[in-house]
Amino acid sequence: MNKTFSERLTEARESLRMSQSELARKMNVTPQAVQQWESSTTPRQHRVDLLAKILGVSASFLLFGANLESENQVNEKASISYLPSKFVQIPILDASLAAGAGSYVTDDVIKEYMPMDRAWLERYQVDKERANIVPIRGESMEPTLMSGDLLLINTAIHKPISGKIFAFDFDGDLRIKRFNKRLDGSWLISSDNDDKNLYRDETVSSHNIDQLRVIGQAVTIVERNLL
């Protein structure tokens, strides 16, 4: 049975007697990111290249194992987005959600793709066809979401749920905020940042909530850099 990327990564790290925390420091990511790589997700190509350099192995070994015929064949397979069947490619949108005052976005362009484990998506009940990843910009959702985070969005959920975080477009203003429904039926749309002088709450009446184009519900952070 062929080993997975996660298993090969773990094997290479442990062969050097390196802890997950030590590898995280060398990669400038959180230990949680390394834990995810060793359990379910595959990082983007530039991170795979750096992992290989730190661990003293080839990127092709981490991605595909040691039995491919040549580096040229590895590159050819990579160029056609070869992935083991347990993985799917999830688009990373080049349309940063403004975790702050919002930013005007004219087009949701796919910047690149991130391989993700099908079972991992199923655990979060996200259909692969309705999954998108969006980079966060700004500080209004700190400490929950940090600028630079890559956030998984489930675009199948368009109706706000009280207490949850949603990505939405209001008159061309693309934002990510927490929604809370009030007793009178109106919705409080707020930032998690406690500085309300900079990040003020907004209220939307029950009959105006339909003006918000809800893009989807925030599911989980799939990648976070160290500051």
C-alpha positions in Angstrom: 0.0 0.0 0.0 1.4 3.4 -1.0 2.0 5.9 1.8 0.3 9.2 1.7 1.9 12.7 1.7 1.1 13.0 5.4 2.8 9.7 6.2 5.9 10.5 4.2 6.1 13.9 5.8 5.8 12.4 9.3 8.4 9.7 8.5 10.9 12.3 7.2 10.5 14.5 10.2 10.7 11.7 12.7 13.8 10.3 11.0 15.6 13.5 12.0 14.1 13.4 15.5 12.5 16.7 14.9 9.3 17.7 16.7 6.3 19.2 15.0 6.9 22.5 16.9 10.5 22.6 15.7 9.5 22.0 12.1 6.8 24.7 12.5 9.4 27.2 13.6 11.7 26.4 10.7 8.7 26.7 8.3 7.4 29.9 10.0 4.0 28.4 10.5 2.0 27.4 13.5 2.4 23.8 15.0 -1.3 23.3 14.1 -0.4 23.8 10.4 2.2 21.0 10.7 -0.4 18.8 12.5 -2.8 19.3 9.7 -0.2 18.4 7.0 0.6 15.2 8.9 -3.1 14.2 9.2 -5.1 15.5 6.2 -4.0 18.4 4.1 -1.2 19.0 1.6 0.4 22.5 1.6 1.0 24.6 -1.5 3.9 23.8 -3.7 6.3 26.5 -2.3 5.8 25.1 1.2 6.4 21.5 -0.1 9.6 22.7 -1.6 10.7 24.3 1.7 9.7 21.2 3.7 11.8 19.1 1.4 14.8 21.3 1.9 14.5 21.3 5.7 14.0 17.6 5.9 16.7 16.7 3.4 14.4 14.9 0.9 13.1 15.7 -2.5 9.7 17.4 -3.1 8.8 14.5 -5.4 9.4 12.1 -2.5 7.0 14.0 -0.3 4.4 14.3 -3.0 4.6 11.0 -4.8 6.9 8.7 -3.0 10.2 7.3 -4.1 9.2 5.0 -6.9 8.6 7.5 -9.8 10.9 6.9 -12.7 12.6 10.3 -13.0 12.4 13.9 -11.9 11.1 14.8 -15.4 8.2 12.4 -15.0 7.5 14.0 -11.6 7.4 17.4 -13.1 5.2 16.2 -15.9 2.7 14.6 -13.4 2.8 17.8 -11.3 2.1 19.9 -14.3 -1.2 18.1 -14.9 -2.2 18.5 -11.3 -1.7 14.8 -10.4 -3.2 13.9 -7.0 -3.9 10.7 -5.2 -7.6 9.8 -5.5 -8.2 10.7 -1.8 -7.3 14.4 -2.5 -9.3 17.1 -4.4 -8.1 20.5 -5.6 -9.9 23.4 -3.8 -9.6 26.8 -5.5 -7.9 29.7 -3.6 -9.6 32.9 -4.7 -7.6 36.0 -5.6 -10.3 38.0 -3.9 -9.2 38.7 -0.3 -12.0 39.1 2.1 -11.6 42.4 3.9 -11.7 41.6 7.6 -12.1 45.3 8.2 -13.8 48.0 6.4 -14.3 45.8 3.3 -12.8 45.9 -0.1 -14.4 46.2 -3.5 -14.0 43.1 -5.6 -14.9 43.0 -9.2 -14.1 39.4 -9.9 -13.5 36.2 -8.0 -10.5 34.9 -9.9 -8.9 31.6 -9.0 -5.3 32.3 -8.0 -4.2 28.7 -7.4 -5.4 25.4 -5.9 -4.8 23.7 -2.6 -5.0 19.9 -2.3 -7.3 18.7 0.4 -8.3 15.3 1.8 -11.8 14.3 0.7 -12.4 12.7 4.1 -11.4 16.0 5.8 -13.9 17.9 3.8 -16.6 15.3 4.6 -15.8 15.7 8.3 -16.8 19.3 8.0 -19.7 18.4 5.8 -18.5 20.5 2.8 -19.1 19.3 -0.7 -15.9 19.7 -2.8 -17.8 21.5 -5.5 -19.0 24.1 -3.0 -15.7 24.7 -1.2 -13.5 27.8 -1.7 -10.5 29.1 0.1 -10.1 32.8 0.7 -7.2 34.8 2.2 -8.0 37.2 5.0 -6.9 40.7 5.0 -7.2 43.1 7.9 -7.6 42.9 11.7 -11.3 43.3 12.4 -11.9 39.6 13.1 -8.9 39.1 15.4 -8.2 37.1 17.4 -10.5 34.6 15.6 -9.1 35.3 12.2 -5.7 36.8 11.5 -4.6 38.7 8.4 -3.0 36.2 6.1 -5.1 33.3 7.2 -6.5 31.0 4.5 -10.2 30.4 5.3 -12.3 27.6 4.0 -15.8 28.8 2.9 -18.8 26.6 2.3 -20.7 28.3 -0.5 -23.6 25.9 -0.2 -24.8 27.8 2.9 -26.4 31.2 1.9 -28.8 31.8 4.7 -27.2 33.5 7.8 -27.1 31.4 11.0 -27.0 33.3 14.3 -23.6 33.2 16.0 -21.7 32.1 12.9 -19.2 33.8 10.6 -20.1 34.5 7.0 -18.6 35.9 3.9 -21.0 38.3 2.1 -21.1 41.0 -0.5 -23.1 44.1 0.2 -23.4 46.6 -2.7 -20.0 45.3 -4.0 -18.4 45.5 -0.6 -16.9 42.1 0.2 -16.7 41.3 3.9 -16.4 38.6 6.5 -18.2 39.2 9.8 -20.1 37.4 12.6 -23.9 37.4 12.4 -26.2 37.5 15.4 -30.0 37.6 15.2 -31.8 39.9 17.6 -35.2 39.3 19.2 -36.8 41.9 16.9 -35.7 39.9 13.9 -32.9 42.3 12.9 -29.3 41.1 12.5 -26.2 42.4 14.3 -23.2 42.1 12.0 -20.1 42.5 14.0 -16.3 42.1 14.1 -14.6 39.9 16.7 -12.0 42.7 17.4 -12.9 44.4 20.7 -11.9 47.8 19.4 -15.4 49.1 18.5 -14.1 52.6 17.8 -12.3 51.1 14.8 -14.6 48.2 14.0 -18.2 49.3 14.7 -21.1 46.9 14.7 -23.7 47.2 12.1 -27.4 46.4 12.2 -29.5 45.1 9.3 -33.3 45.0 9.5 -35.1 41.7 8.9 -36.5 43.0 5.6 -33.1 44.3 4.4 -31.2 41.1 5.2 -32.0 39.8 1.7 -30.0 42.6 0.2 -26.9 40.9 1.4 -25.4 38.5 -1.1 -24.2 35.8 1.3 -21.3 34.0 -0.3 -20.9 31.2 2.2 -20.2 30.2 5.8 -16.7 30.3 7.2 -15.8 26.7 8.1 -12.2 26.6 9.4 -8.7 28.0 8.9 -6.7 25.8 6.6 -3.5 27.7 6.9 -2.0 30.3 9.3 1.4 31.9 9.2 3.4 32.9 12.2 3.7 36.6 12.8 
